Amino acid sequence: MDGVLEKAAVKRVAAALQEHGCAGQIKVLSDSARTAAEAAAALGIEVGQIASSLIFKLPDGSPLLIITSGRHRVDTDLVASNLGIEKLGRVDADYVKEQSGFSIGGVAPIGWVSPAT
């Protein structure tokens, strides 16, 4: 796990936390945590205590970030209806990396390389 705290993505998250006055520290896990279940197991907490950052594409091509409990699934039809659009677009790993600066499974809700809705 050496050098993880020096990665650009981790530094962006740390800077965003500091900018917004959030105290605390970034915890580096020794186990894989690419899913809410894996993150909960690594932290010794319930899946519902994990926040999942999910990215979708709006009709204009911009990203939409939805944060939900790791225990829940997003009703994309309901979200689209509430936004007055036909449907939310699915995204691939390249889109996620390009928009957020993070890899799928490790998307933070802050510290993005470009703004999200």
C-alpha positions in Angstrom: 0.0 0.0 0.0 3.1 2.2 -0.1 2.5 5.4 -2.1 -1.3 5.2 -2.2 -1.6 8.5 -0.3 0.7 10.1 -3.0 -1.6 9.3 -5.9 -3.2 12.2 -7.7 -6.7 11.0 -7.1 -6.1 10.6 -3.4 -4.5 14.0 -3.2 -7.6 15.6 -5.0 -9.9 14.0 -2.4 -7.8 15.1 0.5 -7.7 18.7 -0.9 -11.4 18.8 -1.4 -12.0 17.6 2.1 -9.7 20.2 3.5 -11.2 22.9 1.3 -14.7 22.2 2.8 -13.4 22.1 6.3 -13.8 18.3 6.8 -11.6 16.9 9.5 -10.4 13.3 9.4 -8.1 11.1 7.5 -8.1 8.9 4.4 -7.9 5.3 5.4 -6.0 2.9 3.1 -7.4 -0.6 3.1 -5.3 -3.7 2.7 -8.2 -5.7 1.2 -10.0 -5.0 -2.1 -12.9 -2.7 -1.7 -14.3 -2.3 -5.3 -17.9 -3.1 -4.1 -19.9 -1.8 -1.2 -19.8 -5.3 0.3 -16.0 -5.5 0.1 -15.7 -2.1 1.6 -18.0 -2.9 4.4 -16.1 -6.1 5.1 -12.8 -4.4 5.1 -14.0 -1.7 7.5 -16.0 -4.1 9.7 -19.3 -2.3 9.2 -22.7 -3.0 7.6 -23.1 -2.6 3.9 -25.8 0.0 4.5 -23.2 2.3 6.1 -21.2 2.5 2.9 -22.0 5.3 0.4 -21.8 4.2 -3.2 -21.0 6.9 -5.8 -22.7 5.9 -9.1 -22.2 7.8 -12.4 -24.8 8.0 -15.2 -24.9 10.1 -18.3 -27.4 12.8 -19.0 -28.8 13.4 -22.5 -26.4 16.3 -23.0 -23.5 14.0 -22.3 -22.7 15.4 -18.9 -22.2 13.2 -15.8 -24.8 12.7 -13.1 -23.5 11.5 -9.7 -25.9 9.6 -7.5 -24.8 8.7 -4.0 -26.8 5.9 -2.4 -26.4 3.5 0.5 -24.4 0.4 -0.4 -27.5 -1.6 0.5 -29.7 0.1 -2.1 -30.0 0.1 -5.9 -30.9 3.2 -7.9 -34.3 3.3 -9.6 -33.0 4.8 -12.8 -36.5 5.1 -14.3 -37.7 7.1 -11.3 -34.6 9.4 -11.4 -35.0 10.0 -15.1 -38.7 10.8 -14.6 -37.9 13.2 -11.8 -35.4 14.9 -14.0 -37.9 15.1 -16.9 -35.8 13.0 -19.2 -36.5 9.7 -21.0 -33.7 7.7 -19.4 -30.3 7.9 -17.8 -27.4 6.8 -20.0 -25.1 4.0 -18.9 -21.4 4.7 -18.8 -18.2 2.7 -19.4 -14.9 2.7 -17.5 -13.4 5.2 -19.9 -16.2 7.7 -19.4 -16.0 7.4 -15.6 -12.2 7.9 -15.6 -12.4 10.8 -18.0 -15.2 12.6 -16.1 -14.2 11.9 -12.5 -10.6 11.0 -12.6 -11.3 7.8 -10.7 -11.6 4.1 -11.8 -14.9 2.2 -11.5 -15.1 0.8 -8.0 -13.1 3.7 -6.6 -15.2 6.7 -7.4 -15.2 9.3 -4.7 -18.1 11.8 -4.5 -15.6 14.7 -4.3 -12.3 15.6 -5.9 -13.4 15.1 -9.5 -11.4 16.4 -12.4 -14.6 17.9 -13.9 -17.8 19.0 -12.2 -20.8 16.6 -12.0 -24.5 17.4 -11.7 
